[in-house]
Amino acid sequence: MKTKTKKITLKSKSNRAKKYSEHYLALALMSVLLLEGALIGATTKTDWQSAAEIFDLSTNVSRTVSDLSAMFEPVVTAVEGVNEFYSQATTAAIPLLDLSQSDNDVMLVVSAINEFYARASIEMAIILDLSASASQIGNVAGLSIEVNQ
């Protein structure tokens, strides 16, 4: 038994191209150009200067750069402190972990490492304490940033 299938094609209105006369396109283009010419012709030199002043951001850019550098200064200081801490910590840990002398007791090494990490955690907490800089009021691009406590 053979069944026949029907192929259904749907035609929508959006598939048909709208055809306008070239005169309509020319009329629309001409009206836009006339309107633009009238607007440009009606403006004066002072209008163009005041419009250019609105888009002039040169003073705000320099102020924003200086405000951002002041805002990120505590973070940069903290990162430099952390780098210095790790540099000094590795230098101080080398003698503790040197087991070339076999007369060192293992418990002495373990206690020295524990003492090292105890001191290191206190030093790291001091380095990462940004509470003094967080209480200051920031100023970015002329906007005041206040910290709610």
Backbone as a ProteinNet text record, in pm:
[ID]
protein_1_A
[PRIMARY]
MKTKTKKITLKSKSNRAKKYSEHYLALALMSVLLLEGALIGATTKTDWQSAAEIFDLSTNVSRTVSDLSAMFEPVVTAVEGVNEFYSQATTAAIPLLDLSQSDNDVMLVVSAINEFYARASIEMAIILDLSASASQIGNVAGLSIEVNQ
[TERTIARY]
82.8	0	88.3	69.8	148.6	68.1	139.4	72.3	133.9	52.8	99	118.1	229.2	254	239.5	180.7	161.8	267.5	323.5	421.9	349.4	355.4	284.6	386.6	365.2	451.7	368.3	423.8	355.3	416.1	333.2	380.2	344	442.4	415.8	434.1	377.2	383.4	523.9	602.3	734.7	834.2	806.4	898.5	890.7	777.8	762.9	833.1	910	981.6	886.3	897.9	815.6	887.1	816.9	877.9	823.7	916.4	882.3	943	886	938.4	1064.7	1157	1281.8	1256.3	1141	1107.7	1088.8	1032.6	1014.3	1149.1	1241.6	1374.6	1446.8	1438.9	1503.6	1440.9	1309.6	1240.6	1281.7	1290.3	1330.8	1474.8	1564.4	1703.8	1719.5	1644.4	1651.9	1599.4	1492.6	1439.1	1535.8	1602.9	1701	1818.6	1867	1979.1	1941.2	1820.2	1775.5	1763.9	1710.6	1698.8	1837	1928.3	2065.3	2131.8	2117.1	2173.9	2115.7	1985.8	1921.7	1973.5	1992.7	2043.9	2188	2270.3	2409.7	2417.7	2334.7	2336.4	2284.2	2196.9	2138.3	2230.6	2332	2421.2	2530.2	2579.3	2686.9	2815.5	2921.3	3051.7	3049.5	2980	2972.7	2896.8	2795.9	2724.9	2818.9	2903.6	2998.4	3103.3	3145.6	3243.9	3184.6	3061.2	2999.8	2974.6	2942.1	2925.2	3057.6	3166.7	3298.7	3340.5	3301.9	3335.6	3263.1	3145.1	3069.8	3145.4	3204.5	3274	3421.1	3470.1	3610.2	3627	3700.3	3720.7	3865.2	3945.7	4088.3	4115.5	4042.2	4066.6	4018.5	3906.9	3854.8	3941.3	4006.5	4092.1	4211.3	4275.8	4391.6	4349.7	4233.8	4186.3	4150	4090.8	4055.1	4179.4	4284	4407.8	4468.9	4472.1	4530.6	4444.4	4311.4	4223.3	4237.4	4249.7	4266.1	4399.6	4504.4	4633.5	4629.5	4560.2	4547.1	4459.9	4360.4	4270.6	4339.7	4425.6	4489.9	4624.5	4667.8	4797.1	4804.9	4701	4710.6	4720.7	4654	4660.3	4800.4	4858.8	4994.5	5093.1	5075.8	5162.9	5148.7	5026	5004.3	5067.6	5055.2	5115	5267.1	5324.2	5469.9	5512.5	5432.3	5462.7	5456	5357.4	5345.5	5464.3	5505.7	5622.2	5748.2	5765.6	5881.6	5875.3	5753.2	5735.4	5778.1	5731.6	5768.1	5916.5	5975.5	6119.7	6196.9	6159.9	6226.6	6193.6	6070.3	6030	6108.3	6131	6209.3	6353.3	6407.8	6544.6	6555.3	6454.6	6457.8	6428.5	6353.2	6317.1	6428.3	6520.3	6627.3	6710.4	6758.4	6834.2	6750.3	6619.2	6534.4	6515.7	6509.3	6482.6	6609.9	6723.7	6850.6	6877.4	6869.3	6890.6	7024.3	7119	7248.7	7326.3	7301	7364.5	7272.8	7318.7	7234.8	7211.1	7280	7261.7	7138.9	7070.3	6947.1	6836.8	6771.1	6659.2	6536.8	6457.2	6339.1	6239	6225.2	6132.3	6177.8	6308.5	6360.1	6323.4	6333.5	6297.1	6148.3	6065.6	5920	5880.9	5938.6	5904.8	5951.7	6067	6114.7	6022.3	5973.5	5880.6	5748.6	5699.7	5575.9	5592.4	5705.7	5731.8	5742.2	5805.7	5817.9	5679.7	5590.9	5458.1	5375	5394.2	5321.5	5361.8	5491.6	5538.7	5498.3	5505.4	5472	5325.2	5236.6	5095	5067.1	5137.8	5120.9	5172.5	5289	5344.6	5255.5	5200.6	5112.8	4985.3	4931.4	4810.6	4836.7	4956.4	4991.4	5005.5	5066.1	5084.8	4951.5	4859.1	4732	4624.5	4656.7	4559	4543.7	4431.3	4403.8	4295.6	4271.6	4164	4191.7	4317.6	4348.7	4317	4345.3	4317.7	4172.3	4099.6	3958.8	3870.7	3915.4	3833.8	3842.7	3937.2	3948.7	3839.2	3804.5	3702	3771.3	3731.9	3791.2	3723.8	3794.7	3742	3784.2	3690	3720.6	3643.7	3714.6	3657	3561.5	3596.2	3514.8	3397.5	3376.1	3266.1	3319.1	3251.6	3295.5	3247.3	3338	3303.1	3317.4	3208.3	3211.1	3194.4	3264	3258	3157.6	3056.6	2958.3	3011.9	3015.7	3069.4	2962.7
-116.5	0	124.2	205.8	327.3	445.6	530.2	651.4	770.2	862.8	983.9	1092.6	1159.9	1272.2	1401.1	1494.5	1624.9	1720.5	1792	1893.8	2026.9	2083.4	2208.9	2321	2421	2539.8	2656.2	2725.2	2840.3	2967.3	3052.5	3180.9	3287.4	3359.9	3466.8	3600.4	3700	3833	3892.2	3847	3905.2	3860	3748.1	3699.4	3780.8	3842	3921.1	4054.5	4090.2	4217.9	4330.7	4436.4	4553.1	4636.1	4674	4749.9	4891.3	4982.8	5123.5	5184.7	5287.9	5360.2	5433.9	5452.7	5523.5	5667.6	5720.3	5859.7	5878.4	5775.2	5786.2	5789.3	5705.7	5703.6	5834.8	5887.4	6015.7	6128.4	6125.6	6228.5	6222.1	6100.8	6086	6132.3	6094.8	6135.3	6285.8	6344.8	6489.2	6565.3	6515	6583.6	6573.6	6459.6	6444.9	6539.2	6548.3	6637.5	6783.9	6821.2	6960.1	6993	6900.6	6922.2	6933.9	6849.4	6856.7	6988	7028.8	7156.5	7273.6	7269.2	7377.6	7382.9	7265.6	7262.5	7312.5	7271.9	7317.1	7465.4	7511.3	7652.8	7742.9	7691.8	7773.4	7788.3	7705.4	7712.9	7815.9	7870.7	7969.3	7907.4	7985.1	7936.6	7911.7	7995	7976.8	7848.9	7813.2	7686.9	7568.1	7570.1	7461.4	7457.3	7575.8	7579.4	7526.8	7563.2	7512.7	7362.2	7311.5	7167.3	7094.6	7155.3	7093.1	7093.6	7196.8	7202.2	7093.2	7057	6951.2	6818.8	6791.8	6665	6669.3	6781	6791.6	6727	6618.5	6543.7	6547.1	6637.3	6636.2	6662.4	6753.9	6781.8	6666.5	6604.8	6494.5	6369.8	6349.5	6231.8	6240.7	6355.7	6368.7	6358	6412.8	6404.3	6260.1	6187.4	6047.5	5961.7	5987.5	5911.1	5934.2	6059	6086.6	6029.1	6032.7	5975.4	5824.3	5759.5	5613.5	5571.1	5649.1	5614	5629.2	5731.5	5747.8	5637.5	5591.8	5489.6	5353.7	5320.5	5189.8	5188.6	5300.1	5304.6	5207.4	5195.1	5097.1	4953.4	4921.5	4786	4756.3	4852.9	4834.4	4818.8	4897	4885.8	4748.4	4698.1	4566.4	4456.5	4466	4365.5	4368.3	4488	4498.4	4440.8	4464.8	4407.9	4256.8	4200.6	4054.7	3996.3	4059.8	4012.1	4016.6	4124.7	4135.7	4030.3	4005.8	3905.3	3767.4	3729.9	3598.2	3588.7	3696.5	3695.7	3672.5	3743.9	3726.6	3591.4	3543.6	3415.1	3299.9	3304.6	3196.5	3201.3	3320.7	3333.1	3279.3	3309	3262.6	3113.5	3056.6	2915.5	2823.4	2872	2785.9	2724.6	2800.7	2735.1	2638.5	2667.2	2577.7	2442.5	2444.6	2320.8	2249.5	2302.7	2240.1	2121.8	2003.8	1882.2	1817.7	1896.5	1839.9	1799	1866.3	1825.1	1720.9	1603.1	1491.9	1493.9	1581	1581.3	1662.5	1728.3	1802	1703.7	1732	1649.6	1685.1	1587.4	1610.5	1699	1680.1	1762.7	1907.9	1929.2	2065.5	2133.5	2060.2	2115.2	2144.9	2051.5	2070.9	2190.9	2203	2317.6	2449	2447.1	2569	2608.9	2510	2539.5	2592.5	2533.4	2582.5	2724.5	2753.1	2888.4	2986.5	2941.4	3025.9	3063.5	2961.7	2990.9	3074.5	3058.1	3140.7	3287.3	3312	3450.2	3504	3417.8	3460.2	3499.3	3427.2	3461.3	3596.5	3627.3	3758.5	3869	3847.4	3947.4	3966.9	3858.2	3868	3942.4	3920.8	3992.5	4142.1	4178.5	4320.9	4380.3	4304.5	4354.5	4373.4	4279.4	4283.7	4366.7	4430.2	4512.9	4645.2	4660.8	4783.8	4867.1	4845.1	4916.2	5065.8	5104.8	5248	5318.2	5253.7	5316.3	5303.1	5205.8	5187.3	5294	5356.1	5459.5	5593	5605.6	5730.2	5736.8	5859.1	5879.3	5894.1	5812.4	5817.6	5921.6	5962	6059.9	6017.5	5964	5917	6002.6	6070.3	6154.3	6257.3	6312.3	6415.9	6363.1	6231.4	6173.2	6125	6155.6	6115.4	5974.2	5891.4	5754.2	5743.8	5719.1	5708.6	5563.7	5526.1	5389.9	5384.9	5299.7	5282.7	5181.9	5220.6	5130	5095.6
0	0	0	-93.4	-103.9	-55.2	22.9	69.1	-1.5	-28	-94.2	10.9	0.2	90.9	13.6	78.3	17.1	69.3	-20.2	17.8	28	146.8	172.7	179.1	102.5	106.9	155	252.2	308.9	252.5	210.9	159.9	262.5	303.3	398.2	329.3	389.5	330.4	341.4	440.9	460.5	354.3	287.1	184.8	56.5	33.8	-87.8	-71.2	-169.1	-164.9	-200.8	-124	-152.9	-258	-355.2	-463.4	-459.7	-443.4	-445.2	-569.9	-607.5	-722.8	-681.9	-774.2	-744.7	-705.3	-746.3	-714	-563.5	-497	-351.6	-279.7	-323.1	-263.3	-286.3	-404.5	-434.9	-354.7	-337.9	-259.8	-112.5	-56.4	83.6	103.7	12.8	23.9	11.1	-79.6	-99.6	22.6	84	202.2	320	336.4	444.5	421.5	300.1	270.1	287	249.3	268.7	417.5	495.4	639.6	703.7	662.9	715.8	676.9	555.9	512.2	587.5	616	690.6	834.1	896.5	1034.1	1041	946.6	946.7	914.9	824.7	788.4	897.9	985.1	1091.5	1211.7	1222	1337.4	1314	1424.8	1417.7	1470.5	1462.5	1509.5	1659.8	1733.6	1879	1915	1831.4	1855.7	1841.1	1740.5	1717.8	1829	1877.1	1986	2115.9	2145.4	2268.6	2259.4	2140.7	2123.2	2141.6	2093.4	2110.8	2257.2	2332.9	2475.8	2554.4	2509.2	2578.3	2568.8	2453.1	2432.3	2472.2	2522.8	2563.3	2700.4	2705.7	2830.2	2878.3	2825.6	2857.4	3005.4	3067.7	3210.4	3297.3	3260	3340	3329.4	3215.9	3200.7	3295.4	3301.3	3391.2	3537	3570.2	3708.3	3743.3	3648.7	3672.8	3693.3	3615.2	3630.1	3767.5	3811.7	3943.6	4055.4	4040.1	4141.8	4149	4032.4	4032.4	4092.1	4065.1	4124.2	4275.7	4325.3	4470.7	4530.6	4456.1	4507.8	4516.2	4418.3	4416.6	4487.5	4543.6	4612.2	4730.5	4816.4	4925.8	4876	4766.8	4712.5	4660.7	4590	4538.2	4653.2	4757.7	4875.2	4940.5	4949	5008.7	4924	4793	4705.2	4715.5	4720.4	4737.6	4871.8	4975.7	5107	5107.7	5038.8	5030.3	4955.1	4846.4	4771.7	4857	4931.4	5020.4	5130.6	5182	5286.2	5236.1	5117.7	5065.3	5034.1	4992.1	4967	5096.9	5201.2	5329.8	5392.6	5370.2	5428.7	5368.1	5237.6	5176.7	5222.6	5238.7	5288	5431.6	5513.8	5652.9	5664	5569	5578.1	5531.5	5452	5400.1	5513.1	5611.8	5719.6	5803.3	5814.9	5894.1	5826.3	5694.3	5621.2	5576.4	5612.3	5573.2	5666.3	5611.4	5690	5656	5604	5568.3	5693.5	5802.6	5928.3	5993	5999.8	6046.3	6196.7	6271	6416	6457.5	6360.9	6393.9	6428.6	6534.8	6577.4	6493	6456	6372.6	6445.9	6575.5	6652.1	6657	6656.6	6653.8	6522.4	6411.9	6281.3	6275.3	6325.4	6323.2	6409.2	6527	6612.9	6552	6484.7	6418.9	6303.6	6229.2	6118.9	6174.5	6281.7	6343.9	6393.6	6455.8	6503.8	6387	6278.7	6160.7	6105.2	6091.6	6037.7	6134.3	6262.5	6359.3	6345.4	6336.2	6317.5	6180.2	6080.1	5944	5932.7	6001.1	5993	6057.3	6165.4	6229	6137.3	6078.1	5986.1	5863.2	5810.2	5693.3	5728.6	5848.1	5890	5898.7	5946.5	5954.5	5814.9	5724.1	5587.3	5516.6	5533.8	5462	5531.9	5643.3	5713.6	5639.4	5571.1	5496.1	5563.8	5692.1	5760.8	5770	5779.8	5788.3	5656.6	5544.7	5415.7	5376.9	5432.8	5397.8	5459.9	5566.9	5631.3	5560	5467	5392.1	5287.9	5249.8	5148.3	5014.7	4918.5	4786.5	4699.3	4595.9	4503.9	4363.6	4286.6	4152.4	4053.6	3964.4	3859.5	3917	4030.8	4090.4	4170.9	4176.1	4252.8	4386.7	4490.7	4623.3	4652.2	4700.7	4738.1	4888.6	4956.5	5101.1	5142	5245.9	5295.5	5409.2	5395.8	5502.3	5602.5	5726.9	5830.3	5929.5
[MASK]
+++++++++++++++++++++++++++++++++++++++++++++++++++++++++++++++++++++++++++++++++++++++++++++++++++++++++++++++++++++++++++++++++++++++++++++++++++++

